[in-house]
Amino acid sequence: MLETAWHNFNRGLGTALRTDYEQFSSLQAHWLDDYALFRALKAKHNGAYYLDWPGELVERAPGAMARAQQDLATEIQQVRFAQFLLFRGERLRQYARAKGLRLIGDVPFFCVPSSDVWANPELFELDKLHRRRFVAGVPPDYFSAQGQLWGNPVYNWDVLGRTGYRWCIDRLRALLAHVDVIRSFPRVRSGLGHIPAGAPTAQSGDWVAGPGADFFAAVKRELGSVPFIAEDLGMITSNVTALRDRYQMPGMRVLQFGLDGDSENPHLRAQSRAQHGRIHGDA
């Protein structure tokens, strides 16, 4: 269907959308240009991991980038068009608001090795060859003797902080075009698990301090509020609770967790909390 829509649009059948498309491409260029080129290059290289591409593309050498943009111009425009159609989903949010409904969205805290990392290597803990120095996860705890090894690249919070967390806030702003509030994880912004890349388990990992209040202050400054529901489930420390309360983020309560017959179970008390019937891990 997307293929058909693109071909019709490219043949001039979608003239009514042309102005909106050009405006979208301009407003979203800060991420869209890199994303579309990345997708086109990945398809050209048969889905290969980007570190296995020619070195000049891994390093984003200007000449190689210019040639790729020229050679893959049609493919790049097709990716842009698909994203344009996705962003027209903002009309669904407007319709829901008119009916008194609010939409909750989710944004992954970490990235996979993707266009985000390829285009912004300085924002992540990478070595000189753009390989991950550390990966995300959870060091051993009560729930797992080996911990959890997720494998995602981890952020360079010093660099992000010096930019005012611009990249992070741009991601949130893009999502807020579609939803009214975002489920967030104050735990990982207070402290994050760093595991040496290549480790077989998370047992060698450590907790590393996250940006904490500095991040949420930047979000409030840029967006005017902190539009989060805090997923405060599992092992939550006092500093995480303090962050949640300081920025008036409602926490989460899960009705399913409250059905154990204990009248004092905290999941039965939903004041200042977002009540959920169940969560994805227990579906």
C-alpha atoms as an extended CHARMM CRD file, in Angstrom:
* protein
*
       283  EXT
         1         1  MET       CA              0.0000000000        0.0000000000        0.0000000000  PROA      1               0.0000000000
         2         2  LEU       CA              2.8360000000        2.4020000000        0.8680000000  PROA      2               0.0000000000
         3         3  GLU       CA              4.5270000000        1.4740000000       -2.4070000000  PROA      3               0.0000000000
         4         4  THR       CA              1.3740000000        2.2990000000       -4.3610000000  PROA      4               0.0000000000
         5         5  ALA       CA              0.8590000000        5.5650000000       -2.4860000000  PROA      5               0.0000000000
         6         6  TRP       CA              4.4530000000        6.5860000000       -3.1960000000  PROA      6               0.0000000000
         7         7  HSD       CA              4.2180000000        5.8240000000       -6.9180000000  PROA      7               0.0000000000
         8         8  ASN       CA              0.9540000000        7.7440000000       -7.2050000000  PROA      8               0.0000000000
         9         9  PHE       CA              2.4270000000       10.6920000000       -5.3470000000  PROA      9               0.0000000000
        10        10  ASN       CA              5.5930000000       10.5900000000       -7.4490000000  PROA      10              0.0000000000
        11        11  ARG       CA              3.5030000000       10.5850000000      -10.6290000000  PROA      11              0.0000000000
        12        12  GLY       CA              1.8610000000       13.8200000000       -9.5490000000  PROA      12              0.0000000000
        13        13  LEU       CA             -1.4540000000       12.3640000000       -8.3790000000  PROA      13              0.0000000000
        14        14  GLY       CA             -1.0700000000       13.7780000000       -4.8660000000  PROA      14              0.0000000000
        15        15  THR       CA             -0.6910000000       17.4530000000       -5.7100000000  PROA      15              0.0000000000
        16        16  ALA       CA             -2.8960000000       18.4370000000       -2.7650000000  PROA      16              0.0000000000
        17        17  LEU       CA             -0.3140000000       16.8870000000       -0.4320000000  PROA      17              0.0000000000
        18        18  ARG       CA              2.7690000000       18.3560000000       -2.0890000000  PROA      18              0.0000000000
        19        19  THR       CA              2.9420000000       21.5440000000       -0.0170000000  PROA      19              0.0000000000
        20        20  ASP       CA              2.3950000000       19.6280000000        3.2290000000  PROA      20              0.0000000000
        21        21  TYR       CA              5.0890000000       17.1340000000        2.2340000000  PROA      21              0.0000000000
        22        22  GLU       CA              7.6350000000       19.8450000000        1.4590000000  PROA      22              0.0000000000
        23        23  GLN       CA              6.8530000000       21.5950000000        4.7470000000  PROA      23              0.0000000000
        24        24  PHE       CA              7.2060000000       18.3410000000        6.6760000000  PROA      24              0.0000000000
        25        25  SER       CA             10.5360000000       17.5580000000        4.9960000000  PROA      25              0.0000000000
        26        26  SER       CA             11.8650000000       20.9900000000        5.9360000000  PROA      26              0.0000000000
        27        27  LEU       CA             10.6280000000       20.9990000000        9.5460000000  PROA      27              0.0000000000
        28        28  GLN       CA             11.8420000000       17.4630000000       10.2700000000  PROA      28              0.0000000000
        29        29  ALA       CA             15.1170000000       17.6600000000        8.3310000000  PROA      29              0.0000000000
        30        30  HSD       CA             17.1950000000       17.5040000000       11.5410000000  PROA      30              0.0000000000
        31        31  TRP       CA             16.4750000000       13.7670000000       11.7870000000  PROA      31              0.0000000000
        32        32  LEU       CA             14.6420000000       12.8700000000        8.5760000000  PROA      32              0.0000000000
        33        33  ASP       CA             17.5470000000       13.4220000000        6.1750000000  PROA      33              0.0000000000
        34        34  ASP       CA             19.8720000000       11.0790000000        8.0690000000  PROA      34              0.0000000000
        35        35  TYR       CA             17.1420000000        8.5180000000        8.6840000000  PROA      35              0.0000000000
        36        36  ALA       CA             16.0820000000        8.3650000000        5.0300000000  PROA      36              0.0000000000
        37        37  LEU       CA             19.6730000000        8.0660000000        3.8100000000  PROA      37              0.0000000000
        38        38  PHE       CA             20.4060000000        5.3720000000        6.4050000000  PROA      38              0.0000000000
        39        39  ARG       CA             17.3710000000        3.3320000000        5.3340000000  PROA      39              0.0000000000
        40        40  ALA       CA             18.3020000000        3.6420000000        1.6650000000  PROA      40              0.0000000000
        41        41  LEU       CA             21.9170000000        2.6410000000        2.3290000000  PROA      41              0.0000000000
        42        42  LYS       CA             20.8750000000       -0.3010000000        4.4840000000  PROA      42              0.0000000000
        43        43  ALA       CA             18.6190000000       -1.5760000000        1.6970000000  PROA      43              0.0000000000
        44        44  LYS       CA             21.4170000000       -1.1220000000       -0.8460000000  PROA      44              0.0000000000
        45        45  HSD       CA             23.7460000000       -3.1930000000        1.3510000000  PROA      45              0.0000000000
        46        46  ASN       CA             21.1440000000       -5.9600000000        1.8120000000  PROA      46              0.0000000000
        47        47  GLY       CA             20.3780000000       -5.1030000000        5.4300000000  PROA      47              0.0000000000
        48        48  ALA       CA             23.9990000000       -5.2920000000        6.5830000000  PROA      48              0.0000000000
        49        49  TYR       CA             24.9940000000       -3.7780000000        9.9340000000  PROA      49              0.0000000000
        50        50  TYR       CA             26.1910000000       -0.2650000000        9.1670000000  PROA      50              0.0000000000
        51        51  LEU       CA             29.6730000000       -0.8900000000       10.5940000000  PROA      51              0.0000000000
        52        52  ASP       CA             30.0900000000       -3.4500000000        7.7970000000  PROA      52              0.0000000000
        53        53  TRP       CA             29.4720000000       -0.8150000000        5.1240000000  PROA      53              0.0000000000
        54        54  PRO       CA             32.4280000000        0.7820000000        3.2940000000  PROA      54              0.0000000000
        55        55  GLY       CA             34.5080000000        2.7800000000        5.7580000000  PROA      55              0.0000000000
        56        56  GLU       CA             33.8280000000        6.0970000000        4.0390000000  PROA      56              0.0000000000
        57        57  LEU       CA             30.1150000000        5.6380000000        4.7440000000  PROA      57              0.0000000000
        58        58  VAL       CA             30.6880000000        4.5540000000        8.3280000000  PROA      58              0.0000000000
        59        59  GLU       CA             32.7470000000        7.7200000000        8.8180000000  PROA      59              0.0000000000
        60        60  ARG       CA             30.2040000000        9.8060000000        6.8640000000  PROA      60              0.0000000000
        61        61  ALA       CA             32.8980000000       11.2340000000        4.5910000000  PROA      61              0.0000000000
        62        62  PRO       CA             31.3840000000       14.2470000000        2.7640000000  PROA      62              0.0000000000
        63        63  GLY       CA             32.1840000000       12.9430000000       -0.7210000000  PROA      63              0.0000000000
        64        64  ALA       CA             30.7190000000        9.5130000000       -0.0430000000  PROA      64              0.0000000000
        65        65  MET       CA             27.6210000000       11.0350000000        1.5340000000  PROA      65              0.0000000000
        66        66  ALA       CA             27.0490000000       13.3170000000       -1.4550000000  PROA      66              0.0000000000
        67        67  ARG       CA             27.3950000000       10.4150000000       -3.9100000000  PROA      67              0.0000000000
        68        68  ALA       CA             24.9890000000        8.2630000000       -1.8980000000  PROA      68              0.0000000000
        69        69  GLN       CA             22.4130000000       11.0530000000       -1.7430000000  PROA      69              0.0000000000
        70        70  GLN       CA             22.6230000000       11.4440000000       -5.5160000000  PROA      70              0.0000000000
        71        71  ASP       CA             22.6270000000        7.7320000000       -6.3710000000  PROA      71              0.0000000000
        72        72  LEU       CA             19.7930000000        6.8800000000       -3.9590000000  PROA      72              0.0000000000
        73        73  ALA       CA             17.6930000000       10.0220000000       -4.4120000000  PROA      73              0.0000000000
        74        74  THR       CA             14.5150000000        8.1360000000       -5.3400000000  PROA      74              0.0000000000
        75        75  GLU       CA             14.8260000000        5.6640000000       -2.4720000000  PROA      75              0.0000000000
        76        76  ILE       CA             15.4910000000        8.5050000000       -0.0290000000  PROA      76              0.0000000000
        77        77  GLN       CA             12.3950000000       10.3800000000       -1.1670000000  PROA      77              0.0000000000
        78        78  GLN       CA             10.3090000000        7.2330000000       -0.7680000000  PROA      78              0.0000000000
        79        79  VAL       CA             11.4090000000        6.8350000000        2.8610000000  PROA      79              0.0000000000
        80        80  ARG       CA             10.6510000000       10.5010000000        3.5080000000  PROA      80              0.0000000000
        81        81  PHE       CA              7.1900000000       10.0840000000        2.0190000000  PROA      81              0.0000000000
        82        82  ALA       CA              6.3960000000        7.0990000000        4.2580000000  PROA      82              0.0000000000
        83        83  GLN       CA              7.3700000000        9.1430000000        7.3150000000  PROA      83              0.0000000000
        84        84  PHE       CA              5.2430000000       12.0280000000        6.0690000000  PROA      84              0.0000000000
        85        85  LEU       CA              2.2040000000        9.7540000000        5.9630000000  PROA      85              0.0000000000
        86        86  LEU       CA              2.9780000000        8.4900000000        9.4690000000  PROA      86              0.0000000000
        87        87  PHE       CA              3.1420000000       12.0180000000       10.8440000000  PROA      87              0.0000000000
        88        88  ARG       CA             -0.2860000000       12.7650000000        9.4010000000  PROA      88              0.0000000000
        89        89  GLY       CA             -1.4810000000       10.5430000000       12.2380000000  PROA      89              0.0000000000
        90        90  GLU       CA             -1.4270000000       13.7290000000       14.2970000000  PROA      90              0.0000000000
        91        91  ARG       CA             -4.9920000000       14.1610000000       13.0840000000  PROA      91              0.0000000000
        92        92  LEU       CA             -5.9740000000       11.0990000000       15.1420000000  PROA      92              0.0000000000
        93        93  ARG       CA             -4.7160000000       12.8230000000       18.2820000000  PROA      93              0.0000000000
        94        94  GLN       CA             -6.6820000000       15.9530000000       17.4330000000  PROA      94              0.0000000000
        95        95  TYR       CA             -9.8150000000       13.8710000000       16.8960000000  PROA      95              0.0000000000
        96        96  ALA       CA             -9.3220000000       12.0520000000       20.2110000000  PROA      96              0.0000000000
        97        97  ARG       CA             -8.8530000000       15.3330000000       22.0790000000  PROA      97              0.0000000000
        98        98  ALA       CA            -12.0820000000       16.6560000000       20.6000000000  PROA      98              0.0000000000
        99        99  LYS       CA            -13.7980000000       13.5950000000       22.1090000000  PROA      99              0.0000000000
       100       100  GLY       CA            -12.2390000000       14.1800000000       25.5380000000  PROA      100             0.0000000000
       101       101  LEU       CA             -9.6450000000       11.4200000000       25.1720000000  PROA      101             0.0000000000
       102       102  ARG       CA             -5.9160000000       11.6130000000       25.7680000000  PROA      102             0.0000000000
       103       103  LEU       CA             -3.4050000000        9.2840000000       24.1380000000  PROA      103             0.0000000000
       104       104  ILE       CA             -0.4470000000        7.7120000000       25.9660000000  PROA      104             0.0000000000
       105       105  GLY       CA              2.6900000000        6.9590000000       23.9930000000  PROA      105             0.0000000000
       106       106  ASP       CA              5.9490000000        5.1960000000       24.6370000000  PROA      106             0.0000000000
       107       107  VAL       CA              9.4610000000        6.0090000000       23.5040000000  PROA      107             0.0000000000
       108       108  PRO       CA             12.3180000000        3.5220000000       23.9030000000  PROA      108             0.0000000000
       109       109  PHE       CA             14.9000000000        4.9310000000       26.2890000000  PROA      109             0.0000000000
       110       110  PHE       CA             17.8260000000        3.3290000000       24.4670000000  PROA      110             0.0000000000
       111       111  CYS       CA             18.5280000000        3.0290000000       20.7370000000  PROA      111             0.0000000000
       112       112  VAL       CA             19.6000000000        0.0970000000       18.6680000000  PROA      112             0.0000000000
       113       113  PRO       CA             22.6200000000        0.6270000000       16.3880000000  PROA      113             0.0000000000
       114       114  SER       CA             20.5960000000        2.6650000000       13.9100000000  PROA      114             0.0000000000
       115       115  SER       CA             20.5160000000        5.9790000000       12.0870000000  PROA      115             0.0000000000
       116       116  ASP       CA             20.4950000000        7.7060000000       15.4900000000  PROA      116             0.0000000000
       117       117  VAL       CA             23.8920000000        6.2530000000       16.3630000000  PROA      117             0.0000000000
       118       118  TRP       CA             25.3250000000        6.4290000000       12.8440000000  PROA      118             0.0000000000
       119       119  ALA       CA             24.4550000000       10.1200000000       12.4970000000  PROA      119             0.0000000000
       120       120  ASN       CA             25.3400000000       11.1550000000       16.0650000000  PROA      120             0.0000000000
       121       121  PRO       CA             28.2590000000        8.9800000000       17.2300000000  PROA      121             0.0000000000
       122       122  GLU       CA             29.4800000000       11.6790000000       19.6150000000  PROA      122             0.0000000000
       123       123  LEU       CA             26.3170000000       11.2520000000       21.7050000000  PROA      123             0.0000000000
       124       124  PHE       CA             27.1370000000        7.6250000000       22.5300000000  PROA      124             0.0000000000
       125       125  GLU       CA             29.9260000000        5.7460000000       24.2990000000  PROA      125             0.0000000000
       126       126  LEU       CA             31.7500000000        4.4730000000       21.2110000000  PROA      126             0.0000000000
       127       127  ASP       CA             35.3910000000        3.8200000000       20.4080000000  PROA      127             0.0000000000
       128       128  LYS       CA             37.3430000000        5.3440000000       17.4980000000  PROA      128             0.0000000000
       129       129  LEU       CA             35.9740000000        2.6880000000       15.1500000000  PROA      129             0.0000000000
       130       130  HSD       CA             32.3850000000        3.5380000000       16.1990000000  PROA      130             0.0000000000
       131       131  ARG       CA             32.0150000000        0.2650000000       18.1040000000  PROA      131             0.0000000000
       132       132  ARG       CA             30.1790000000        0.1560000000       21.4200000000  PROA      132             0.0000000000
       133       133  ARG       CA             32.4570000000        0.5260000000       24.4520000000  PROA      133             0.0000000000
       134       134  PHE       CA             29.6310000000       -0.3390000000       26.8370000000  PROA      134             0.0000000000
       135       135  VAL       CA             26.1480000000       -1.7110000000       26.3660000000  PROA      135             0.0000000000
       136       136  ALA       CA             22.9730000000       -1.1690000000       28.3320000000  PROA      136             0.0000000000
       137       137  GLY       CA             21.4910000000       -3.6300000000       30.7720000000  PROA      137             0.0000000000
       138       138  VAL       CA             20.8360000000       -4.3410000000       34.4230000000  PROA      138             0.0000000000
       139       139  PRO       CA             23.6070000000       -5.6330000000       36.7030000000  PROA      139             0.0000000000
       140       140  PRO       CA             22.7620000000       -8.6770000000       38.8800000000  PROA      140             0.0000000000
       141       141  ASP       CA             19.9550000000       -8.0590000000       41.3490000000  PROA      141             0.0000000000
       142       142  TYR       CA             17.2360000000       -9.8420000000       43.2990000000  PROA      142             0.0000000000
       143       143  PHE       CA             15.4810000000      -10.9050000000       40.0930000000  PROA      143             0.0000000000
       144       144  SER       CA             18.4650000000      -12.3020000000       38.1730000000  PROA      144             0.0000000000
       145       145  ALA       CA             21.8730000000      -13.5480000000       39.3050000000  PROA      145             0.0000000000
       146       146  GLN       CA             23.3050000000      -12.8360000000       35.8520000000  PROA      146             0.0000000000
       147       147  GLY       CA             21.5220000000       -9.5410000000       35.3460000000  PROA      147             0.0000000000
       148       148  GLN       CA             20.0090000000       -8.4560000000       32.0470000000  PROA      148             0.0000000000
       149       149  LEU       CA             22.1920000000       -7.8890000000       28.9820000000  PROA      149             0.0000000000
       150       150  TRP       CA             20.2850000000       -5.6690000000       26.5460000000  PROA      150             0.0000000000
       151       151  GLY       CA             23.1500000000       -4.7540000000       24.2160000000  PROA      151             0.0000000000
       152       152  ASN       CA             22.0680000000       -1.2160000000       23.2990000000  PROA      152             0.0000000000
       153       153  PRO       CA             24.6440000000        1.5600000000       22.9100000000  PROA      153             0.0000000000
       154       154  VAL       CA             24.7180000000        3.7900000000       25.9990000000  PROA      154             0.0000000000
       155       155  TYR       CA             24.6550000000        7.5750000000       25.9910000000  PROA      155             0.0000000000
       156       156  ASN       CA             27.5000000000        9.9730000000       26.5670000000  PROA      156             0.0000000000
       157       157  TRP       CA             25.6230000000       12.1170000000       29.0670000000  PROA      157             0.0000000000
       158       158  ASP       CA             28.4290000000       14.6750000000       29.3410000000  PROA      158             0.0000000000
       159       159  VAL       CA             28.0950000000       15.5270000000       25.6560000000  PROA      159             0.0000000000
       160       160  LEU       CA             24.2950000000       15.4310000000       25.7360000000  PROA      160             0.0000000000
       161       161  GLY       CA             24.2580000000       17.6860000000       28.7850000000  PROA      161             0.0000000000
       162       162  ARG       CA             26.4330000000       20.2770000000       27.0550000000  PROA      162             0.0000000000
       163       163  THR       CA             23.8590000000       20.4730000000       24.2640000000  PROA      163             0.0000000000
       164       164  GLY       CA             20.9830000000       20.9310000000       26.7110000000  PROA      164             0.0000000000
       165       165  TYR       CA             19.8200000000       17.3910000000       25.8310000000  PROA      165             0.0000000000
       166       166  ARG       CA             18.7180000000       18.7500000000       22.4560000000  PROA      166             0.0000000000
       167       167  TRP       CA             18.6650000000       15.3670000000       20.7070000000  PROA      167             0.0000000000
       168       168  CYS       CA             16.5940000000       13.7760000000       23.4920000000  PROA      168             0.0000000000
       169       169  ILE       CA             14.1230000000       16.6480000000       23.6000000000  PROA      169             0.0000000000
       170       170  ASP       CA             13.7070000000       16.6150000000       19.8190000000  PROA      170             0.0000000000
       171       171  ARG       CA             12.7020000000       12.9360000000       20.0750000000  PROA      171             0.0000000000
       172       172  LEU       CA             10.1190000000       13.7410000000       22.7280000000  PROA      172             0.0000000000
       173       173  ARG       CA              8.7660000000       16.6870000000       20.7600000000  PROA      173             0.0000000000
       174       174  ALA       CA              8.3240000000       14.4880000000       17.6800000000  PROA      174             0.0000000000
       175       175  LEU       CA              6.3800000000       11.8810000000       19.6670000000  PROA      175             0.0000000000
       176       176  LEU       CA              4.1930000000       14.5390000000       21.2790000000  PROA      176             0.0000000000
       177       177  ALA       CA              2.8460000000       15.3380000000       17.8240000000  PROA      177             0.0000000000
       178       178  HSD       CA              1.0050000000       12.0020000000       18.1210000000  PROA      178             0.0000000000
       179       179  VAL       CA              0.2830000000       11.5560000000       21.8390000000  PROA      179             0.0000000000
       180       180  ASP       CA             -0.4710000000       13.6730000000       24.8960000000  PROA      180             0.0000000000
       181       181  VAL       CA              1.6960000000       12.0140000000       27.5230000000  PROA      181             0.0000000000
       182       182  ILE       CA              4.6800000000        9.6620000000       27.3990000000  PROA      182             0.0000000000
       183       183  ARG       CA              5.4260000000        6.6640000000       29.5830000000  PROA      183             0.0000000000
       184       184  SER       CA              8.9360000000        7.2310000000       30.8870000000  PROA      184             0.0000000000
       185       185  PHE       CA             11.5370000000        5.4970000000       33.0340000000  PROA      185             0.0000000000
       186       186  PRO       CA             12.9070000000        7.8000000000       35.7570000000  PROA      186             0.0000000000
       187       187  ARG       CA             14.9900000000        4.8620000000       37.0070000000  PROA      187             0.0000000000
       188       188  VAL       CA             17.2570000000        4.8740000000       33.9620000000  PROA      188             0.0000000000
       189       189  ARG       CA             17.6070000000        8.6480000000       34.0110000000  PROA      189             0.0000000000
       190       190  SER       CA             18.7420000000        8.4600000000       37.6170000000  PROA      190             0.0000000000
       191       191  GLY       CA             21.1020000000        5.5000000000       37.1470000000  PROA      191             0.0000000000
       192       192  LEU       CA             21.9130000000        3.2250000000       34.2450000000  PROA      192             0.0000000000
       193       193  GLY       CA             23.5130000000       -0.1770000000       33.8880000000  PROA      193             0.0000000000
       194       194  HSD       CA             26.7730000000       -0.1240000000       31.9040000000  PROA      194             0.0000000000
       195       195  ILE       CA             28.1930000000       -3.5020000000       30.8620000000  PROA      195             0.0000000000
       196       196  PRO       CA             31.5100000000       -3.7860000000       28.9890000000  PROA      196             0.0000000000
       197       197  ALA       CA             30.8500000000       -4.5500000000       25.3200000000  PROA      197             0.0000000000
       198       198  GLY       CA             31.4830000000       -8.2020000000       24.5360000000  PROA      198             0.0000000000
       199       199  ALA       CA             30.7360000000       -9.4400000000       28.0560000000  PROA      199             0.0000000000
       200       200  PRO       CA             28.7170000000      -12.7040000000       27.9620000000  PROA      200             0.0000000000
       201       201  THR       CA             26.4310000000      -11.6240000000       30.8230000000  PROA      201             0.0000000000
       202       202  ALA       CA             25.6780000000       -8.4630000000       32.7880000000  PROA      202             0.0000000000
       203       203  GLN       CA             27.6020000000       -9.7240000000       35.8350000000  PROA      203             0.0000000000
       204       204  SER       CA             30.5320000000       -7.3850000000       35.1410000000  PROA      204             0.0000000000
       205       205  GLY       CA             28.2570000000       -4.3620000000       34.8160000000  PROA      205             0.0000000000
       206       206  ASP       CA             27.9740000000       -1.3710000000       37.1100000000  PROA      206             0.0000000000
       207       207  TRP       CA             25.3690000000        1.2380000000       37.8710000000  PROA      207             0.0000000000
       208       208  VAL       CA             26.4090000000        4.5940000000       36.4180000000  PROA      208             0.0000000000
       209       209  ALA       CA             24.7510000000        7.8610000000       37.4230000000  PROA      209             0.0000000000
       210       210  GLY       CA             22.3650000000        9.3170000000       34.8580000000  PROA      210             0.0000000000
       211       211  PRO       CA             21.5350000000       12.9960000000       34.3260000000  PROA      211             0.0000000000
       212       212  GLY       CA             18.7240000000       12.9910000000       36.9020000000  PROA      212             0.0000000000
       213       213  ALA       CA             17.0540000000       16.3180000000       37.6550000000  PROA      213             0.0000000000
       214       214  ASP       CA             19.1880000000       18.1720000000       35.1060000000  PROA      214             0.0000000000
       215       215  PHE       CA             17.4730000000       16.2660000000       32.2980000000  PROA      215             0.0000000000
       216       216  PHE       CA             13.9450000000       16.8320000000       33.5770000000  PROA      216             0.0000000000
       217       217  ALA       CA             14.6590000000       20.5240000000       34.1570000000  PROA      217             0.0000000000
       218       218  ALA       CA             15.7540000000       20.8310000000       30.5130000000  PROA      218             0.0000000000
       219       219  VAL       CA             12.5940000000       19.0470000000       29.3460000000  PROA      219             0.0000000000
       220       220  LYS       CA             10.4070000000       21.3780000000       31.3820000000  PROA      220             0.0000000000
       221       221  ARG       CA             12.2830000000       24.4150000000       30.1050000000  PROA      221             0.0000000000
       222       222  GLU       CA             11.8970000000       23.3800000000       26.4640000000  PROA      222             0.0000000000
       223       223  LEU       CA              8.4550000000       21.7580000000       26.4580000000  PROA      223             0.0000000000
       224       224  GLY       CA              6.7930000000       23.7860000000       29.2160000000  PROA      224             0.0000000000
       225       225  SER       CA              5.9990000000       20.7080000000       31.2850000000  PROA      225             0.0000000000
       226       226  VAL       CA              7.2650000000       17.2140000000       32.0330000000  PROA      226             0.0000000000
       227       227  PRO       CA              4.7240000000       15.1840000000       30.0410000000  PROA      227             0.0000000000
       228       228  PHE       CA              5.5690000000       11.8050000000       31.5570000000  PROA      228             0.0000000000
       229       229  ILE       CA              3.9410000000        8.9330000000       33.3680000000  PROA      229             0.0000000000
       230       230  ALA       CA              6.7440000000        7.4540000000       35.4530000000  PROA      230             0.0000000000
       231       231  GLU       CA              7.0860000000        3.6780000000       35.2640000000  PROA      231             0.0000000000
       232       232  ASP       CA              8.0650000000        3.2760000000       38.9060000000  PROA      232             0.0000000000
       233       233  LEU       CA              7.7590000000       -0.5130000000       39.0410000000  PROA      233             0.0000000000
       234       234  GLY       CA             10.3280000000       -2.9940000000       40.3020000000  PROA      234             0.0000000000
       235       235  MET       CA             13.3120000000       -1.9000000000       42.3890000000  PROA      235             0.0000000000
       236       236  ILE       CA             12.8660000000        1.8600000000       42.8450000000  PROA      236             0.0000000000
       237       237  THR       CA             15.2950000000        3.8740000000       44.9670000000  PROA      237             0.0000000000
       238       238  SER       CA             14.5430000000        6.9750000000       47.0070000000  PROA      238             0.0000000000
       239       239  ASN       CA             16.2620000000        9.2780000000       44.4990000000  PROA      239             0.0000000000
       240       240  VAL       CA             13.9890000000        7.9540000000       41.7370000000  PROA      240             0.0000000000
       241       241  THR       CA             10.9320000000        8.5980000000       43.9080000000  PROA      241             0.0000000000
       242       242  ALA       CA             12.2260000000       12.0940000000       44.6390000000  PROA      242             0.0000000000
       243       243  LEU       CA             12.5750000000       12.8150000000       40.9080000000  PROA      243             0.0000000000
       244       244  ARG       CA              9.0640000000       11.5410000000       40.2340000000  PROA      244             0.0000000000
       245       245  ASP       CA              7.5470000000       13.6800000000       42.9630000000  PROA      245             0.0000000000
       246       246  ARG       CA              9.6430000000       16.7860000000       42.2580000000  PROA      246             0.0000000000
       247       247  TYR       CA              8.4000000000       16.9360000000       38.6770000000  PROA      247             0.0000000000
       248       248  GLN       CA              4.8740000000       15.8110000000       39.5760000000  PROA      248             0.0000000000
       249       249  MET       CA              4.9330000000       12.7720000000       37.3270000000  PROA      249             0.0000000000
       250       250  PRO       CA              2.1630000000       10.2940000000       38.0880000000  PROA      250             0.0000000000
       251       251  GLY       CA              3.5360000000        6.8430000000       38.8310000000  PROA      251             0.0000000000
       252       252  MET       CA              2.0410000000        3.5200000000       37.7830000000  PROA      252             0.0000000000
       253       253  ARG       CA             -0.1590000000        1.0400000000       39.5650000000  PROA      253             0.0000000000
       254       254  VAL       CA             -1.0770000000       -2.3120000000       38.0210000000  PROA      254             0.0000000000
       255       255  LEU       CA             -4.4530000000       -3.7310000000       39.0030000000  PROA      255             0.0000000000
       256       256  GLN       CA             -3.3160000000       -7.3020000000       38.3060000000  PROA      256             0.0000000000
       257       257  PHE       CA             -0.5380000000       -6.9060000000       40.8910000000  PROA      257             0.0000000000
       258       258  GLY       CA             -3.0940000000       -5.9180000000       43.5150000000  PROA      258             0.0000000000
       259       259  LEU       CA             -5.1380000000       -9.1160000000       43.3540000000  PROA      259             0.0000000000
       260       260  ASP       CA             -3.1980000000      -11.0230000000       46.0100000000  PROA      260             0.0000000000
       261       261  GLY       CA             -5.7030000000      -10.5520000000       48.8450000000  PROA      261             0.0000000000
       262       262  ASP       CA             -3.5260000000       -8.0290000000       50.7380000000  PROA      262             0.0000000000
       263       263  SER       CA             -5.6340000000       -4.9790000000       51.5390000000  PROA      263             0.0000000000
       264       264  GLU       CA             -2.4320000000       -2.9420000000       51.9790000000  PROA      264             0.0000000000
       265       265  ASN       CA             -1.0770000000       -3.7930000000       48.5400000000  PROA      265             0.0000000000
       266       266  PRO       CA              0.0870000000       -0.4630000000       47.0360000000  PROA      266             0.0000000000
       267       267  HSD       CA             -1.3410000000       -1.3870000000       43.6320000000  PROA      267             0.0000000000
       268       268  LEU       CA             -4.8250000000       -0.9780000000       45.1110000000  PROA      268             0.0000000000
       269       269  ARG       CA             -4.1370000000        2.7000000000       45.8370000000  PROA      269             0.0000000000
       270       270  ALA       CA             -4.1450000000        4.7410000000       42.6480000000  PROA      270             0.0000000000
       271       271  GLN       CA             -4.0660000000        8.3140000000       43.9730000000  PROA      271             0.0000000000
       272       272  SER       CA             -1.6040000000       10.3850000000       41.8720000000  PROA      272             0.0000000000
       273       273  ARG       CA             -0.9660000000        7.2650000000       39.8220000000  PROA      273             0.0000000000
       274       274  ALA       CA             -1.9040000000        6.0050000000       36.3780000000  PROA      274             0.0000000000
       275       275  GLN       CA             -3.8810000000        2.7980000000       36.8720000000  PROA      275             0.0000000000
       276       276  HSD       CA             -3.1590000000       -0.0250000000       34.4010000000  PROA      276             0.0000000000
       277       277  GLY       CA             -5.0140000000       -3.3190000000       34.1570000000  PROA      277             0.0000000000
       278       278  ARG       CA             -1.7710000000       -5.1450000000       33.3740000000  PROA      278             0.0000000000
       279       279  ILE       CA              1.5560000000       -4.4620000000       31.6640000000  PROA      279             0.0000000000
       280       280  HSD       CA              3.2400000000       -5.8690000000       28.5560000000  PROA      280             0.0000000000
       281       281  GLY       CA              5.5180000000       -8.1830000000       30.5630000000  PROA      281             0.0000000000
       282       282  ASP       CA              2.5030000000       -9.9570000000       32.0590000000  PROA      282             0.0000000000
       283       283  ALA       CA              0.1690000000       -9.9600000000       29.0820000000  PROA      283             0.0000000000
